[in-house]
Amino acid sequence: MENEFLDKVENNDVVRIWSEKMKLEKGDSLMKGYTSELWDFTCINVT
């Protein structure tokens, strides 16, 4: 069921365009030295 949801999201042109626009505006959020701001949920460090 989860895969069906993800397929629908990935195939949604509005979501895809919005995502690409956000990536262009904000840049690559996983560049060297990036630390996730979701402290309560996960910790992501890219080195």
mmCIF entry with sequence, helices, sheets and N, C-alpha, C, O atoms, coordinates in Angstrom:
data_MODEL
# 
_entry.id   MODEL 
# 
_entity.id                         1 
_entity.type                       polymer 
_entity.pdbx_number_of_molecules   1 
# 
_entity_poly.entity_id                      1 
_entity_poly.type                           'polypeptide(L)' 
_entity_poly.nstd_linkage                   no 
_entity_poly.nstd_monomer                   no 
_entity_poly.pdbx_seq_one_letter_code       MENEFLDKVENNDVVRIWSEKMKLEKGDSLMKGYTSELWDFTCINVT 
_entity_poly.pdbx_seq_one_letter_code_can   MENEFLDKVENNDVVRIWSEKMKLEKGDSLMKGYTSELWDFTCINVT 
_entity_poly.pdbx_strand_id                 A 
# 
loop_
_entity_poly_seq.entity_id 
_entity_poly_seq.num 
_entity_poly_seq.mon_id 
_entity_poly_seq.hetero 
1 1  MET n 
1 2  GLU n 
1 3  ASN n 
1 4  GLU n 
1 5  PHE n 
1 6  LEU n 
1 7  ASP n 
1 8  LYS n 
1 9  VAL n 
1 10 GLU n 
1 11 ASN n 
1 12 ASN n 
1 13 ASP n 
1 14 VAL n 
1 15 VAL n 
1 16 ARG n 
1 17 ILE n 
1 18 TRP n 
1 19 SER n 
1 20 GLU n 
1 21 LYS n 
1 22 MET n 
1 23 LYS n 
1 24 LEU n 
1 25 GLU n 
1 26 LYS n 
1 27 GLY n 
1 28 ASP n 
1 29 SER n 
1 30 LEU n 
1 31 MET n 
1 32 LYS n 
1 33 GLY n 
1 34 TYR n 
1 35 THR n 
1 36 SER n 
1 37 GLU n 
1 38 LEU n 
1 39 TRP n 
1 40 ASP n 
1 41 PHE n 
1 42 THR n 
1 43 CYS n 
1 44 ILE n 
1 45 ASN n 
1 46 VAL n 
1 47 THR n 
# 
_struct_asym.id          A 
_struct_asym.entity_id   1 
# 
loop_
_struct_conf.conf_type_id 
_struct_conf.id 
_struct_conf.pdbx_PDB_helix_id 
_struct_conf.beg_label_comp_id 
_struct_conf.beg_label_asym_id 
_struct_conf.beg_label_seq_id 
_struct_conf.pdbx_beg_PDB_ins_code 
_struct_conf.end_label_comp_id 
_struct_conf.end_label_asym_id 
_struct_conf.end_label_seq_id 
_struct_conf.pdbx_end_PDB_ins_code 
_struct_conf.beg_auth_comp_id 
_struct_conf.beg_auth_asym_id 
_struct_conf.beg_auth_seq_id 
_struct_conf.end_auth_comp_id 
_struct_conf.end_auth_asym_id 
_struct_conf.end_auth_seq_id 
_struct_conf.pdbx_PDB_helix_class 
_struct_conf.details 
_struct_conf.pdbx_PDB_helix_length 
HELX_P HELX_P1 AA1 GLU A 2  ? GLU A 10 ? GLU A 2  GLU A 10 1 ? 9  
HELX_P HELX_P2 AA2 ASP A 13 ? LYS A 26 ? ASP A 13 LYS A 26 1 ? 14 
# 
_struct_conf_type.id          HELX_P 
_struct_conf_type.criteria    ? 
_struct_conf_type.reference   ? 
# 
loop_
_atom_site.group_PDB 
_atom_site.id 
_atom_site.type_symbol 
_atom_site.label_atom_id 
_atom_site.label_alt_id 
_atom_site.label_comp_id 
_atom_site.label_asym_id 
_atom_site.label_entity_id 
_atom_site.label_seq_id 
_atom_site.pdbx_PDB_ins_code 
_atom_site.Cartn_x 
_atom_site.Cartn_y 
_atom_site.Cartn_z 
_atom_site.occupancy 
_atom_site.B_iso_or_equiv 
_atom_site.pdbx_formal_charge 
_atom_site.auth_seq_id 
_atom_site.auth_comp_id 
_atom_site.auth_asym_id 
_atom_site.auth_atom_id 
_atom_site.pdbx_PDB_model_num 
ATOM 1   N N  . MET A 1 1  ? 0.826  -1.192 0.000   1.00 0.00 ? 1  MET A N  1 
ATOM 2   C CA . MET A 1 1  ? 0.000  0.000  0.000   1.00 0.00 ? 1  MET A CA 1 
ATOM 3   C C  . MET A 1 1  ? 0.869  1.253  0.000   1.00 0.00 ? 1  MET A C  1 
ATOM 4   O O  . MET A 1 1  ? 0.561  2.231  -0.682  1.00 0.00 ? 1  MET A O  1 
ATOM 5   N N  . GLU A 1 2  ? 1.955  1.218  0.769   1.00 0.00 ? 2  GLU A N  1 
ATOM 6   C CA . GLU A 1 2  ? 2.857  2.371  0.820   1.00 0.00 ? 2  GLU A CA 1 
ATOM 7   C C  . GLU A 1 2  ? 3.454  2.656  -0.549  1.00 0.00 ? 2  GLU A C  1 
ATOM 8   O O  . GLU A 1 2  ? 3.583  3.815  -0.942  1.00 0.00 ? 2  GLU A O  1 
ATOM 9   N N  . ASN A 1 3  ? 3.819  1.607  -1.277  1.00 0.00 ? 3  ASN A N  1 
ATOM 10  C CA . ASN A 1 3  ? 4.395  1.791  -2.612  1.00 0.00 ? 3  ASN A CA 1 
ATOM 11  C C  . ASN A 1 3  ? 3.408  2.442  -3.562  1.00 0.00 ? 3  ASN A C  1 
ATOM 12  O O  . ASN A 1 3  ? 3.802  3.253  -4.400  1.00 0.00 ? 3  ASN A O  1 
ATOM 13  N N  . GLU A 1 4  ? 2.118  2.097  -3.443  1.00 0.00 ? 4  GLU A N  1 
ATOM 14  C CA . GLU A 1 4  ? 1.102  2.717  -4.291  1.00 0.00 ? 4  GLU A CA 1 
ATOM 15  C C  . GLU A 1 4  ? 1.045  4.216  -4.036  1.00 0.00 ? 4  GLU A C  1 
ATOM 16  O O  . GLU A 1 4  ? 0.948  5.009  -4.973  1.00 0.00 ? 4  GLU A O  1 
ATOM 17  N N  . PHE A 1 5  ? 1.107  4.603  -2.760  1.00 0.00 ? 5  PHE A N  1 
ATOM 18  C CA . PHE A 1 5  ? 1.088  6.024  -2.411  1.00 0.00 ? 5  PHE A CA 1 
ATOM 19  C C  . PHE A 1 5  ? 2.307  6.728  -2.982  1.00 0.00 ? 5  PHE A C  1 
ATOM 20  O O  . PHE A 1 5  ? 2.181  7.799  -3.577  1.00 0.00 ? 5  PHE A O  1 
ATOM 21  N N  . LEU A 1 6  ? 3.481  6.144  -2.811  1.00 0.00 ? 6  LEU A N  1 
ATOM 22  C CA . LEU A 1 6  ? 4.706  6.763  -3.312  1.00 0.00 ? 6  LEU A CA 1 
ATOM 23  C C  . LEU A 1 6  ? 4.686  6.872  -4.826  1.00 0.00 ? 6  LEU A C  1 
ATOM 24  O O  . LEU A 1 6  ? 5.165  7.862  -5.378  1.00 0.00 ? 6  LEU A O  1 
ATOM 25  N N  . ASP A 1 7  ? 4.143  5.875  -5.506  1.00 0.00 ? 7  ASP A N  1 
ATOM 26  C CA . ASP A 1 7  ? 4.027  5.938  -6.966  1.00 0.00 ? 7  ASP A CA 1 
ATOM 27  C C  . ASP A 1 7  ? 3.153  7.100  -7.390  1.00 0.00 ? 7  ASP A C  1 
ATOM 28  O O  . ASP A 1 7  ? 3.474  7.802  -8.349  1.00 0.00 ? 7  ASP A O  1 
ATOM 29  N N  . LYS A 1 8  ? 2.046  7.312  -6.684  1.00 0.00 ? 8  LYS A N  1 
ATOM 30  C CA . LYS A 1 8  ? 1.145  8.412  -7.019  1.00 0.00 ? 8  LYS A CA 1 
ATOM 31  C C  . LYS A 1 8  ? 1.827  9.751  -6.794  1.00 0.00 ? 8  LYS A C  1 
ATOM 32  O O  . LYS A 1 8  ? 1.678  10.666 -7.604  1.00 0.00 ? 8  LYS A O  1 
ATOM 33  N N  . VAL A 1 9  ? 2.575  9.875  -5.702  1.00 0.00 ? 9  VAL A N  1 
ATOM 34  C CA . VAL A 1 9  ? 3.269  11.130 -5.415  1.00 0.00 ? 9  VAL A CA 1 
ATOM 35  C C  . VAL A 1 9  ? 4.345  11.385 -6.459  1.00 0.00 ? 9  VAL A C  1 
ATOM 36  O O  . VAL A 1 9  ? 4.469  12.502 -6.960  1.00 0.00 ? 9  VAL A O  1 
ATOM 37  N N  . GLU A 1 10 ? 5.122  10.364 -6.791  1.00 0.00 ? 10 GLU A N  1 
ATOM 38  C CA . GLU A 1 10 ? 6.203  10.527 -7.759  1.00 0.00 ? 10 GLU A CA 1 
ATOM 39  C C  . GLU A 1 10 ? 5.671  10.867 -9.145  1.00 0.00 ? 10 GLU A C  1 
ATOM 40  O O  . GLU A 1 10 ? 6.332  11.572 -9.907  1.00 0.00 ? 10 GLU A O  1 
ATOM 41  N N  . ASN A 1 11 ? 4.500  10.379 -9.470  1.00 0.00 ? 11 ASN A N  1 
ATOM 42  C CA . ASN A 1 11 ? 3.921  10.629 -10.783 1.00 0.00 ? 11 ASN A CA 1 
ATOM 43  C C  . ASN A 1 11 ? 3.105  11.914 -10.830 1.00 0.00 ? 11 ASN A C  1 
ATOM 44  O O  . ASN A 1 11 ? 2.605  12.284 -11.893 1.00 0.00 ? 11 ASN A O  1 
ATOM 45  N N  . ASN A 1 12 ? 2.964  12.592 -9.717  1.00 0.00 ? 12 ASN A N  1 
ATOM 46  C CA . ASN A 1 12 ? 2.178  13.815 -9.659  1.00 0.00 ? 12 ASN A CA 1 
ATOM 47  C C  . ASN A 1 12 ? 3.033  14.972 -10.174 1.00 0.00 ? 12 ASN A C  1 
ATOM 48  O O  . ASN A 1 12 ? 4.011  15.356 -9.533  1.00 0.00 ? 12 ASN A O  1 
ATOM 49  N N  . ASP A 1 13 ? 2.666  15.525 -11.324 1.00 0.00 ? 13 ASP A N  1 
ATOM 50  C CA . ASP A 1 13 ? 3.452  16.593 -11.944 1.00 0.00 ? 13 ASP A CA 1 
ATOM 51  C C  . ASP A 1 13 ? 3.555  17.826 -11.063 1.00 0.00 ? 13 ASP A C  1 
ATOM 52  O O  . ASP A 1 13 ? 4.601  18.475 -11.033 1.00 0.00 ? 13 ASP A O  1 
ATOM 53  N N  . VAL A 1 14 ? 2.489  18.162 -10.346 1.00 0.00 ? 14 VAL A N  1 
ATOM 54  C CA . VAL A 1 14 ? 2.512  19.347 -9.486  1.00 0.00 ? 14 VAL A CA 1 
ATOM 55  C C  . VAL A 1 14 ? 3.547  19.171 -8.382  1.00 0.00 ? 14 VAL A C  1 
ATOM 56  O O  . VAL A 1 14 ? 4.316  20.088 -8.096  1.00 0.00 ? 14 VAL A O  1 
ATOM 57  N N  . VAL A 1 15 ? 3.566  17.994 -7.762  1.00 0.00 ? 15 VAL A N  1 
ATOM 58  C CA . VAL A 1 15 ? 4.533  17.720 -6.701  1.00 0.00 ? 15 VAL A CA 1 
ATOM 59  C C  . VAL A 1 15 ? 5.947  17.731 -7.262  1.00 0.00 ? 15 VAL A C  1 
ATOM 60  O O  . VAL A 1 15 ? 6.857  18.286 -6.647  1.00 0.00 ? 15 VAL A O  1 
ATOM 61  N N  . ARG A 1 16 ? 6.135  17.120 -8.427  1.00 0.00 ? 16 ARG A N  1 
ATOM 62  C CA . ARG A 1 16 ? 7.467  17.067 -9.042  1.00 0.00 ? 16 ARG A CA 1 
ATOM 63  C C  . ARG A 1 16 ? 7.986  18.461 -9.354  1.00 0.00 ? 16 ARG A C  1 
ATOM 64  O O  . ARG A 1 16 ? 9.141  18.774 -9.067  1.00 0.00 ? 16 ARG A O  1 
ATOM 65  N N  . ILE A 1 17 ? 7.134  19.307 -9.946  1.00 0.00 ? 17 ILE A N  1 
ATOM 66  C CA . ILE A 1 17 ? 7.540  20.676 -10.291 1.00 0.00 ? 17 ILE A CA 1 
ATOM 67  C C  . ILE A 1 17 ? 7.850  21.463 -9.029  1.00 0.00 ? 17 ILE A C  1 
ATOM 68  O O  . ILE A 1 17 ? 8.849  22.181 -8.979  1.00 0.00 ? 17 ILE A O  1 
ATOM 69  N N  . TRP A 1 18 ? 7.002  21.338 -8.002  1.00 0.00 ? 18 TRP A N  1 
ATOM 70  C CA . TRP A 1 18 ? 7.234  22.037 -6.734  1.00 0.00 ? 18 TRP A CA 1 
ATOM 71  C C  . TRP A 1 18 ? 8.565  21.591 -6.125  1.00 0.00 ? 18 TRP A C  1 
ATOM 72  O O  . TRP A 1 18 ? 9.351  22.419 -5.665  1.00 0.00 ? 18 TRP A O  1 
ATOM 73  N N  . SER A 1 19 ? 8.811  20.281 -6.126  1.00 0.00 ? 19 SER A N  1 
ATOM 74  C CA . SER A 1 19 ? 10.042 19.750 -5.552  1.00 0.00 ? 19 SER A CA 1 
ATOM 75  C C  . SER A 1 19 ? 11.269 20.281 -6.288  1.00 0.00 ? 19 SER A C  1 
ATOM 76  O O  . SER A 1 19 ? 12.247 20.682 -5.658  1.00 0.00 ? 19 SER A O  1 
ATOM 77  N N  . GLU A 1 20 ? 11.221 20.284 -7.607  1.00 0.00 ? 20 GLU A N  1 
ATOM 78  C CA . GLU A 1 20 ? 12.347 20.795 -8.391  1.00 0.00 ? 20 GLU A CA 1 
ATOM 79  C C  . GLU A 1 20 ? 12.568 22.282 -8.124  1.00 0.00 ? 20 GLU A C  1 
ATOM 80  O O  . GLU A 1 20 ? 13.710 22.733 -8.033  1.00 0.00 ? 20 GLU A O  1 
ATOM 81  N N  . LYS A 1 21 ? 11.487 23.041 -7.999  1.00 0.00 ? 21 LYS A N  1 
ATOM 82  C CA . LYS A 1 21 ? 11.589 24.473 -7.725  1.00 0.00 ? 21 LYS A CA 1 
ATOM 83  C C  . LYS A 1 21 ? 12.235 24.712 -6.362  1.00 0.00 ? 21 LYS A C  1 
ATOM 84  O O  . LYS A 1 21 ? 13.094 25.583 -6.227  1.00 0.00 ? 21 LYS A O  1 
ATOM 85  N N  . MET A 1 22 ? 11.827 23.943 -5.351  1.00 0.00 ? 22 MET A N  1 
ATOM 86  C CA . MET A 1 22 ? 12.394 24.089 -4.009  1.00 0.00 ? 22 MET A CA 1 
ATOM 87  C C  . MET A 1 22 ? 13.880 23.738 -4.006  1.00 0.00 ? 22 MET A C  1 
ATOM 88  O O  . MET A 1 22 ? 14.678 24.408 -3.350  1.00 0.00 ? 22 MET A O  1 
ATOM 89  N N  . LYS A 1 23 ? 14.251 22.692 -4.737  1.00 0.00 ? 23 LYS A N  1 
ATOM 90  C CA . LYS A 1 23 ? 15.658 22.298 -4.802  1.00 0.00 ? 23 LYS A CA 1 
ATOM 91  C C  . LYS A 1 23 ? 16.497 23.396 -5.441  1.00 0.00 ? 23 LYS A C  1 
ATOM 92  O O  . LYS A 1 23 ? 17.612 23.666 -4.996  1.00 0.00 ? 23 LYS A O  1 
ATOM 93  N N  . LEU A 1 24 ? 15.966 24.030 -6.484  1.00 0.00 ? 24 LEU A N  1 
ATOM 94  C CA . LEU A 1 24 ? 16.695 25.108 -7.151  1.00 0.00 ? 24 LEU A CA 1 
ATOM 95  C C  . LEU A 1 24 ? 16.823 26.332 -6.250  1.00 0.00 ? 24 LEU A C  1 
ATOM 96  O O  . LEU A 1 24 ? 17.872 26.976 -6.220  1.00 0.00 ? 24 LEU A O  1 
ATOM 97  N N  . GLU A 1 25 ? 15.753 26.656 -5.512  1.00 0.00 ? 25 GLU A N  1 
ATOM 98  C CA . GLU A 1 25 ? 15.775 27.831 -4.643  1.00 0.00 ? 25 GLU A CA 1 
ATOM 99  C C  . GLU A 1 25 ? 16.679 27.628 -3.432  1.00 0.00 ? 25 GLU A C  1 
ATOM 100 O O  . GLU A 1 25 ? 17.417 28.536 -3.050  1.00 0.00 ? 25 GLU A O  1 
ATOM 101 N N  . LYS A 1 26 ? 16.628 26.453 -2.833  1.00 0.00 ? 26 LYS A N  1 
ATOM 102 C CA . LYS A 1 26 ? 17.353 26.201 -1.592  1.00 0.00 ? 26 LYS A CA 1 
ATOM 103 C C  . LYS A 1 26 ? 18.724 25.588 -1.819  1.00 0.00 ? 26 LYS A C  1 
ATOM 104 O O  . LYS A 1 26 ? 19.561 25.597 -0.916  1.00 0.00 ? 26 LYS A O  1 
ATOM 105 N N  . GLY A 1 27 ? 18.961 25.070 -2.977  1.00 0.00 ? 27 GLY A N  1 
ATOM 106 C CA . GLY A 1 27 ? 20.219 24.392 -3.239  1.00 0.00 ? 27 GLY A CA 1 
ATOM 107 C C  . GLY A 1 27 ? 20.162 22.970 -2.714  1.00 0.00 ? 27 GLY A C  1 
ATOM 108 O O  . GLY A 1 27 ? 19.122 22.518 -2.236  1.00 0.00 ? 27 GLY A O  1 
ATOM 109 N N  . ASP A 1 28 ? 21.261 22.278 -2.802  1.00 0.00 ? 28 ASP A N  1 
ATOM 110 C CA . ASP A 1 28 ? 21.336 20.892 -2.356  1.00 0.00 ? 28 ASP A CA 1 
ATOM 111 C C  . ASP A 1 28 ? 21.402 20.859 -0.839  1.00 0.00 ? 28 ASP A C  1 
ATOM 112 O O  . ASP A 1 28 ? 22.390 21.304 -0.255  1.00 0.00 ? 28 ASP A O  1 
ATOM 113 N N  . SER A 1 29 ? 20.372 20.342 -0.197  1.00 0.00 ? 29 SER A N  1 
ATOM 114 C CA . SER A 1 29 ? 20.329 20.316 1.261   1.00 0.00 ? 29 SER A CA 1 
ATOM 115 C C  . SER A 1 29 ? 21.240 19.245 1.848   1.00 0.00 ? 29 SER A C  1 
ATOM 116 O O  . SER A 1 29 ? 21.423 19.192 3.064   1.00 0.00 ? 29 SER A O  1 
ATOM 117 N N  . LEU A 1 30 ? 21.815 18.392 1.005   1.00 0.00 ? 30 LEU A N  1 
ATOM 118 C CA . LEU A 1 30 ? 22.699 17.350 1.509   1.00 0.00 ? 30 LEU A CA 1 
ATOM 119 C C  . LEU A 1 30 ? 24.146 17.616 1.116   1.00 0.00 ? 30 LEU A C  1 
ATOM 120 O O  . LEU A 1 30 ? 24.889 16.696 0.773   1.00 0.00 ? 30 LEU A O  1 
ATOM 121 N N  . MET A 1 31 ? 24.535 18.884 1.170   1.00 0.00 ? 31 MET A N  1 
ATOM 122 C CA . MET A 1 31 ? 25.918 19.196 0.868   1.00 0.00 ? 31 MET A CA 1 
ATOM 123 C C  . MET A 1 31 ? 26.789 18.940 2.096   1.00 0.00 ? 31 MET A C  1 
ATOM 124 O O  . MET A 1 31 ? 26.274 18.761 3.199   1.00 0.00 ? 31 MET A O  1 
ATOM 125 N N  . LYS A 1 32 ? 28.068 18.923 1.909   1.00 0.00 ? 32 LYS A N  1 
ATOM 126 C CA . LYS A 1 32 ? 29.011 18.621 2.975   1.00 0.00 ? 32 LYS A CA 1 
ATOM 127 C C  . LYS A 1 32 ? 28.768 19.535 4.168   1.00 0.00 ? 32 LYS A C  1 
ATOM 128 O O  . LYS A 1 32 ? 28.633 20.749 4.017   1.00 0.00 ? 32 LYS A O  1 
ATOM 129 N N  . GLY A 1 33 ? 28.714 18.940 5.351   1.00 0.00 ? 33 GLY A N  1 
ATOM 130 C CA . GLY A 1 33 ? 28.509 19.695 6.574   1.00 0.00 ? 33 GLY A CA 1 
ATOM 131 C C  . GLY A 1 33 ? 27.054 19.876 6.958   1.00 0.00 ? 33 GLY A C  1 
ATOM 132 O O  . GLY A 1 33 ? 26.764 20.437 8.015   1.00 0.00 ? 33 GLY A O  1 
ATOM 133 N N  . TYR A 1 34 ? 26.119 19.410 6.115   1.00 0.00 ? 34 TYR A N  1 
ATOM 134 C CA . TYR A 1 34 ? 24.694 19.562 6.404   1.00 0.00 ? 34 TYR A CA 1 
ATOM 135 C C  . TYR A 1 34 ? 24.308 18.696 7.595   1.00 0.00 ? 34 TYR A C  1 
ATOM 136 O O  . TYR A 1 34 ? 24.714 17.538 7.685   1.00 0.00 ? 34 TYR A O  1 
ATOM 137 N N  . THR A 1 35 ? 23.527 19.258 8.503   1.00 0.00 ? 35 THR A N  1 
ATOM 138 C CA . THR A 1 35 ? 22.981 18.521 9.632   1.00 0.00 ? 35 THR A CA 1 
ATOM 139 C C  . THR A 1 35 ? 21.477 18.712 9.641   1.00 0.00 ? 35 THR A C  1 
ATOM 140 O O  . THR A 1 35 ? 20.994 19.841 9.552   1.00 0.00 ? 35 THR A O  1 
ATOM 141 N N  . SER A 1 36 ? 20.742 17.636 9.745   1.00 0.00 ? 36 SER A N  1 
ATOM 142 C CA . SER A 1 36 ? 19.285 17.700 9.748   1.00 0.00 ? 36 SER A CA 1 
ATOM 143 C C  . SER A 1 36 ? 18.786 18.518 10.924  1.00 0.00 ? 36 SER A C  1 
ATOM 144 O O  . SER A 1 36 ? 19.378 18.493 12.003  1.00 0.00 ? 36 SER A O  1 
ATOM 145 N N  . GLU A 1 37 ? 17.681 19.255 10.712  1.00 0.00 ? 37 GLU A N  1 
ATOM 146 C CA . GLU A 1 37 ? 17.075 20.041 11.775  1.00 0.00 ? 37 GLU A CA 1 
ATOM 147 C C  . GLU A 1 37 ? 15.952 19.277 12.471  1.00 0.00 ? 37 GLU A C  1 
ATOM 148 O O  . GLU A 1 37 ? 15.259 19.847 13.314  1.00 0.00 ? 37 GLU A O  1 
ATOM 149 N N  . LEU A 1 38 ? 15.761 18.020 12.145  1.00 0.00 ? 38 LEU A N  1 
ATOM 150 C CA . LEU A 1 38 ? 14.718 17.204 12.755  1.00 0.00 ? 38 LEU A CA 1 
ATOM 151 C C  . LEU A 1 38 ? 15.304 16.404 13.918  1.00 0.00 ? 38 LEU A C  1 
ATOM 152 O O  . LEU A 1 38 ? 15.347 15.174 13.881  1.00 0.00 ? 38 LEU A O  1 
ATOM 153 N N  . TRP A 1 39 ? 15.747 17.106 14.933  1.00 0.00 ? 39 TRP A N  1 
ATOM 154 C CA . TRP A 1 39 ? 16.467 16.485 16.041  1.00 0.00 ? 39 TRP A CA 1 
ATOM 155 C C  . TRP A 1 39 ? 15.670 15.386 16.730  1.00 0.00 ? 39 TRP A C  1 
ATOM 156 O O  . TRP A 1 39 ? 16.238 14.367 17.124  1.00 0.00 ? 39 TRP A O  1 
ATOM 157 N N  . ASP A 1 40 ? 14.362 15.577 16.879  1.00 0.00 ? 40 ASP A N  1 
ATOM 158 C CA . ASP A 1 40 ? 13.548 14.606 17.604  1.00 0.00 ? 40 ASP A CA 1 
ATOM 159 C C  . ASP A 1 40 ? 13.299 13.326 16.812  1.00 0.00 ? 40 ASP A C  1 
ATOM 160 O O  . ASP A 1 40 ? 12.922 12.308 17.393  1.00 0.00 ? 40 ASP A O  1 
ATOM 161 N N  . PHE A 1 41 ? 13.501 13.360 15.516  1.00 0.00 ? 41 PHE A N  1 
ATOM 162 C CA . PHE A 1 41 ? 13.140 12.224 14.686  1.00 0.00 ? 41 PHE A CA 1 
ATOM 163 C C  . PHE A 1 41 ? 14.344 11.469 14.137  1.00 0.00 ? 41 PHE A C  1 
ATOM 164 O O  . PHE A 1 41 ? 14.348 10.238 14.106  1.00 0.00 ? 41 PHE A O  1 
ATOM 165 N N  . THR A 1 42 ? 15.343 12.190 13.713  1.00 0.00 ? 42 THR A N  1 
ATOM 166 C CA . THR A 1 42 ? 16.484 11.527 13.080  1.00 0.00 ? 42 THR A CA 1 
ATOM 167 C C  . THR A 1 42 ? 17.686 12.460 13.103  1.00 0.00 ? 42 THR A C  1 
ATOM 168 O O  . THR A 1 42 ? 17.547 13.657 13.355  1.00 0.00 ? 42 THR A O  1 
ATOM 169 N N  . CYS A 1 43 ? 18.834 11.922 12.844  1.00 0.00 ? 43 CYS A N  1 
ATOM 170 C CA . CYS A 1 43 ? 20.043 12.738 12.746  1.00 0.00 ? 43 CYS A CA 1 
ATOM 171 C C  . CYS A 1 43 ? 20.749 12.362 11.451  1.00 0.00 ? 43 CYS A C  1 
ATOM 172 O O  . CYS A 1 43 ? 21.108 11.203 11.244  1.00 0.00 ? 43 CYS A O  1 
ATOM 173 N N  . ILE A 1 44 ? 20.946 13.349 10.582  1.00 0.00 ? 44 ILE A N  1 
ATOM 174 C CA . ILE A 1 44 ? 21.607 13.109 9.303   1.00 0.00 ? 44 ILE A CA 1 
ATOM 175 C C  . ILE A 1 44 ? 22.798 14.049 9.199   1.00 0.00 ? 44 ILE A C  1 
ATOM 176 O O  . ILE A 1 44 ? 22.642 15.268 9.264   1.00 0.00 ? 44 ILE A O  1 
ATOM 177 N N  . ASN A 1 45 ? 23.961 13.493 9.040   1.00 0.00 ? 45 ASN A N  1 
ATOM 178 C CA . ASN A 1 45 ? 25.169 14.276 8.814   1.00 0.00 ? 45 ASN A CA 1 
ATOM 179 C C  . ASN A 1 45 ? 25.805 13.796 7.526   1.00 0.00 ? 45 ASN A C  1 
ATOM 180 O O  . ASN A 1 45 ? 25.968 12.594 7.321   1.00 0.00 ? 45 ASN A O  1 
ATOM 181 N N  . VAL A 1 46 ? 26.161 14.721 6.662   1.00 0.00 ? 46 VAL A N  1 
ATOM 182 C CA . VAL A 1 46 ? 26.802 14.365 5.406   1.00 0.00 ? 46 VAL A CA 1 
ATOM 183 C C  . VAL A 1 46 ? 28.240 14.844 5.464   1.00 0.00 ? 46 VAL A C  1 
ATOM 184 O O  . VAL A 1 46 ? 28.504 16.028 5.677   1.00 0.00 ? 46 VAL A O  1 
ATOM 185 N N  . THR A 1 47 ? 29.170 13.914 5.272   1.00 0.00 ? 47 THR A N  1 
ATOM 186 C CA . THR A 1 47 ? 30.588 14.289 5.321   1.00 0.00 ? 47 THR A CA 1 
ATOM 187 C C  . THR A 1 47 ? 31.262 13.988 4.016   1.00 0.00 ? 47 THR A C  1 
ATOM 188 O O  . THR A 1 47 ? 32.458 14.236 3.867   1.00 0.00 ? 47 THR A O  1 
# 
